[in-house]
Amino acid sequence: MPSSRKSSRISLAAILTLMTGLAVTGLLFVAVSALEYSKMELSFQQRGHMRAAAIRRGMDDTLELVTILNSLFRTMGVVDREQFAAFTQPLLERYPFVQAFNFHRVMDTASARRYEAEVRKQHPDFVLHDANRQPLSPRPQHIIVDYLEPLEGNEAAFGLDVASLPSMARVIAEAVDSGQPRTTTLMKLEQERALQKGFVMMIPVYRAGAELGTAAQRRAAWLGNTSAVIRSADLVQKILLAADLLDDRELMLQVYIGDDTRPANLVYTRGAPADEPPAPRSFQRWLAFDYREPFVRTFSAAGKSWHVRVTPLPRPFLPHHLGSLSTLVGGALFSLLTAAFVNSLARRSKRVQRLVDERTEALKASNDKLAEDVAARKRTEEALQESEHRFRRLLALSSDWYWEQDEEFRFTNITGGFFDKGKQDPKLFIGKTRWELHPEMWDNRWGRDHRATMEAHLPFTNLEYSLPGVDGAVHWFSTSGEPVFDREGKFKGYRGTGTEITERKLAEQRIQHIAHHDVLTGLPNRVLLQDRLSQAVAFANRSGKPLWVMLIDLDRFKFVNDSLGHKAGDQLLKTVAQRLQDSVRESDTVARLSGDEFVAILTEYPEEATHDIAQRIMRAVTQPAMLEGKEFFVTCSIGVAVYGADGTSAQRLIEHADIAMYRAKKLGRNNTQFYEPAMNEEARERLRIESALRNALERQEFVLHYQPQVDLQSGRIVGMEALLRWQHPELGMVAPNRFIGLAEETGLIVEIGAWVLRTACAQARSWMDNGHGMLRIAVNLSPRQFSEPQLLSSIAEVLQETGLPPACLDIELTEGLFMHDVAQAVELLHKLKALGLALSIDDFGTGYSSFSYLRHFPIDVLKIDRSFVSDISEDDEAAIVVSIIALAHNLKLRVIAEGVETESQVDYLRRHGCDEMQGYYFSRPLPAAEFEQLLRQGRDLQTVAA
Ligand SMILES: Nc1nc2c(ncn2[C@@H]2O[C@@H]3COP(=O)(O)O[C@H]4[C@@H](O)[C@H](n5cnc6c(=O)[nH]c(N)nc65)O[C@@H]4COP(=O)(O)O[C@H]3[C@H]2O)c(=O)[nH]1
């Protein structure tokens, strides 16, 4: 929109400014104009004054001249022509406006004639004449121009009778009468040929000494007049010129002489004709200020009125109104500029306002955004604080702490957990590097590695180290860290977390210890043994010194364990372990290999010392030990292998020592055997048996033999014990003693035992079915089988499958089976008993049986071990047998004596009330067919005795 654009271009403030400016300018203009006009008028008045004053002064000077001249006559009385000339000459030179100085001499006609004649003498052409240049006509009185200076140029007036000039005569009369100077009106001068008029100023000369009080007296005393002929125009001109007031283009000067300012009285005029000044132009009129009134000054001199009229002439407008015009133009310009400035200010202010509005909007938007940002930041900060708080809380709750390091890896911050939990002194850490705290990090490998990692600015995890705490204990720490970089990627240090791992470290050390040591005795275990052995072998290789390995096995430890219980067994083992350690040097190793087997690694002994050491060990072991308040003696069997001797390599040292130990055992225990290559054969056989045993069941190499159990009273077979036999294709019939232990060790006994049970039950059932009555079949149960979870179900299953009445099954158990956990054993026995079968305690007496437990066990039979039976002739042992029989009967148990080989034994047993017997005396264990044969034969004790 153009209009709006226009209106927007010129602001109201600018318009107002312009208006105000113009108004002020107008006012100033008017005021300055008024001042200008005042000034000009004042100047005009001054100039008028100056001119009037100058002219008046000129008149006064002229009068003064005439007065001076008159004074000459008054003073001298008679003045001749020459004196007159001499006196006036300088005056004429000085006052050039004086046309001439005269002396009018009064004379009558006669005197005039005489005078004329007289003068002609000098001036032959001299003629008295009137104003019309006519010769002098008689009249009462002649007033002759006598002295005339200068004569030249004034010749026409020389001899003139001024009385012929009425106007002149009248003035002269006035002067004479008054005795005062008088001036004529303007008149055509006699001597003047040009148009210029003049006047005559005169002062009467009276006779010296005459009374001059009245006009008549003065008239009477009157001799003549001293006068000056003045060319009026020249006079004024000269006066003005002398006062430098002649030229003024702005003025018109008019000088009048006479009563008024009629043109006829005009003496002098200068400037434009004395017309009416031109009417002011309309705009000048509008401007209102002008002066047009002429300056008129009237004064009187020598009896004549003089009028000086100064009229202003039209002036050039510009020079006189420069100030006002400048004010006007300047004011207008200033107003315009100011308005323009105000306008530009207003526009700028508008623009600024618009900009401010825009910026305000933008600012508002940005403020809103900022507010949002601030809110978001606040939320973030709160979240951060929350997270920080959580982090701190978690840190406080957790066992961890937080640390920071600077670029030089010096600690700058470590949270309190480290000092509290790690028992460290904060003063020692801040400002220090880790390696300043652990100087050993300069030397050891992990320290060097760690420093290299940090200097490469790489992260690290789970760095473990220990420090002594203020509590005096060693504390272990684990720390992980990562490098910190700023936005420019400049490395700033490290930060990380740490945790106290002393407990874990100690546990690890314990575990490590346990992993390498036997828990019971604290001796190195099999693992550490291997390690020590390697070191010893290496040492032997280096030093060339002998190396012995001794395998020490306790004799009859099983008995101790079974009879006195595990606690006593453990105590014995600990005692032996200590004694073994005491028997060797500290640099030697004593380890526990398994159960009751120990190994000693001996180095740096002279060869011949071996036997002594073995003896020392045996002596130490055989020292009585206090177990359960009783003294107990235990022996040991030692096998020795020498490194390098007899082809014993490092790997086979223990194996060879073991073989030697087996030999020692075989040789009746409590002795030492050195390994010999021949021993190796036996060991090999064991190995052969073990591998063959694994296939035996599959290959049906097992058979059962049955040994009859005979009632001592009736002498009849009442049952049989199933005894396992292994018919190996190469080894022949292998006795159970050679493989049962091995089967037990390898776990094969479980499978084999199950086969035995099933076969035995099936056989018994078969014999029952064949009419041999309710024979009881006894089956041995090994410790491994007893601890089988499925034992109960498998027995029930066999009974079920074979159809054997449970009462016909007798399970033989050894005492050791239930010595470990009596309560569990009692529970299992009750469950077995609940199946309806019978339970026997085999080998009773060998395991230092605790008679007390028998009361709690639901057993039916005690089997007296054959070692007691074989010694039945010796009183002591017999006493044991009798005691066992009495005990069993006391507990309502049947008693079976094993290994009965002689009739006397039978008698003894029968005599002492033993219920049944089993042994070679009656029958060796027999294959099933033979056993059945025996049954068929109806063989009994009497038959045997016969
Ligand atoms: N000197 C002598 N010995 C006699 C006499 N009467 C019997 N014997 C032997 O004494 C052992 C009795 O068996 P045991 O005490 O249960 O001792 C058994 C038993 O503990 C174990 N055994 C045998 N068969 C089995 C089986 O099937 N399972 C389990 N777990 N062990 C079995 O093997 C051991 C030895 O068995 P065997 O060699 O058959 O040896 C048998 C038998 O042949 C005698 O008058 N004089």
The ligand as an SDF file (V2000), in Angstrom:
LIG
                    3D

 46 52  0  0  0  0  0  0  0  0999 V2000
   41.6930 -121.6380   55.1940 N   0  0  0  0  0  0  0  0  0  0  0  0
   40.4240 -121.9840   55.1710 C   0  0  0  0  0  0  0  0  0  0  0  0
   39.6140 -121.2970   54.4210 N   0  0  0  0  0  0  0  0  0  0  0  0
   38.3270 -121.6680   54.4250 C   0  0  0  0  0  0  0  0  0  0  0  0
   37.8410 -122.6810   55.1750 C   0  0  0  0  0  0  0  0  0  0  0  0
   36.5270 -122.8060   54.9090 N   0  0  0  0  0  0  0  0  0  0  0  0
   36.2530 -121.8270   54.0750 C   0  0  0  0  0  0  0  0  0  0  0  0
   37.3450 -121.0900   53.7460 N   0  0  0  0  0  0  0  0  0  0  0  0
   37.4560 -119.9400   52.9170 C   0  0  0  0  0  0  0  0  0  0  0  0
   37.0790 -118.8600   53.7030 O   0  0  0  0  0  0  0  0  0  0  0  0
   36.4360 -117.8990   52.9210 C   0  0  0  0  0  0  0  0  0  0  0  0
   35.1190 -117.5780   53.5100 C   0  0  0  0  0  0  0  0  0  0  0  0
   34.5820 -116.5420   52.9280 O   0  0  0  0  0  0  0  0  0  0  0  0
   34.5450 -115.1450   53.5180 P   0  0  0  0  0  0  0  0  0  0  0  0
   34.9920 -115.0560   54.9000 O   0  0  0  0  0  0  0  0  0  0  0  0
   33.1850 -114.6050   53.3160 O   0  0  0  0  0  0  0  0  0  0  0  0
   35.6020 -114.4080   52.6800 O   0  0  0  0  0  0  0  0  0  0  0  0
   35.4320 -114.2600   51.3280 C   0  0  0  0  0  0  0  0  0  0  0  0
   34.6440 -113.1450   50.9750 C   0  0  0  0  0  0  0  0  0  0  0  0
   34.9700 -112.1040   51.8520 O   0  0  0  0  0  0  0  0  0  0  0  0
   35.1340 -112.8580   49.6120 C   0  0  0  0  0  0  0  0  0  0  0  0
   34.1780 -113.3310   48.6310 N   0  0  0  0  0  0  0  0  0  0  0  0
   34.0720 -114.5380   48.0830 C   0  0  0  0  0  0  0  0  0  0  0  0
   33.0250 -114.5480   47.2160 N   0  0  0  0  0  0  0  0  0  0  0  0
   32.4620 -113.3270   47.2810 C   0  0  0  0  0  0  0  0  0  0  0  0
   31.3480 -112.7020   46.6370 C   0  0  0  0  0  0  0  0  0  0  0  0
   30.6200 -113.3380   45.8820 O   0  0  0  0  0  0  0  0  0  0  0  0
   31.0970 -111.4370   46.9420 N   0  0  0  0  0  0  0  0  0  0  0  0
   31.8910 -110.7540   47.8020 C   0  0  0  0  0  0  0  0  0  0  0  0
   31.6240 -109.5290   48.0750 N   0  0  0  0  0  0  0  0  0  0  0  0
   32.9340 -111.2590   48.4150 N   0  0  0  0  0  0  0  0  0  0  0  0
   33.2070 -112.5540   48.1680 C   0  0  0  0  0  0  0  0  0  0  0  0
   36.2900 -113.4890   49.3710 O   0  0  0  0  0  0  0  0  0  0  0  0
   36.6960 -114.0660   50.6050 C   0  0  0  0  0  0  0  0  0  0  0  0
   37.5050 -115.2580   50.3280 C   0  0  0  0  0  0  0  0  0  0  0  0
   36.7860 -116.1610   49.7270 O   0  0  0  0  0  0  0  0  0  0  0  0
   37.3160 -117.5460   49.3860 P   0  0  0  0  0  0  0  0  0  0  0  0
   38.6570 -117.4570   48.7910 O   0  0  0  0  0  0  0  0  0  0  0  0
   36.3100 -118.2790   48.6720 O   0  0  0  0  0  0  0  0  0  0  0  0
   37.5010 -118.0930   50.7730 O   0  0  0  0  0  0  0  0  0  0  0  0
   36.3960 -118.4850   51.5290 C   0  0  0  0  0  0  0  0  0  0  0  0
   36.5030 -119.9600   51.7860 C   0  0  0  0  0  0  0  0  0  0  0  0
   36.9710 -120.6960   50.6790 O   0  0  0  0  0  0  0  0  0  0  0  0
   38.7160 -123.3630   55.9580 C   0  0  0  0  0  0  0  0  0  0  0  0
   38.3840 -124.3470   56.6740 O   0  0  0  0  0  0  0  0  0  0  0  0
   40.0400 -123.0420   55.9800 N   0  0  0  0  0  0  0  0  0  0  0  0
  1  2  1  0
  2  3  2  0
  2 46  1  0
  3  4  1  0
  4  5  2  0
  4  8  1  0
  5  6  1  0
  5 44  1  0
  6  7  2  0
  7  8  1  0
  8  9  1  0
  9 10  1  0
  9 42  1  0
 10 11  1  0
 11 12  1  0
 11 41  1  0
 12 13  1  0
 13 14  1  0
 14 15  2  0
 14 16  1  0
 14 17  1  0
 17 18  1  0
 18 19  1  0
 18 34  1  0
 19 20  1  0
 19 21  1  0
 21 22  1  0
 21 33  1  0
 22 23  1  0
 22 32  1  0
 23 24  2  0
 24 25  1  0
 25 26  1  0
 25 32  2  0
 26 27  2  0
 26 28  1  0
 28 29  1  0
 29 30  1  0
 29 31  2  0
 31 32  1  0
 33 34  1  0
 34 35  1  0
 35 36  1  0
 36 37  1  0
 37 38  2  0
 37 39  1  0
 37 40  1  0
 40 41  1  0
 41 42  1  0
 42 43  1  0
 44 45  2  0
 44 46  1  0
M  END
$$$$
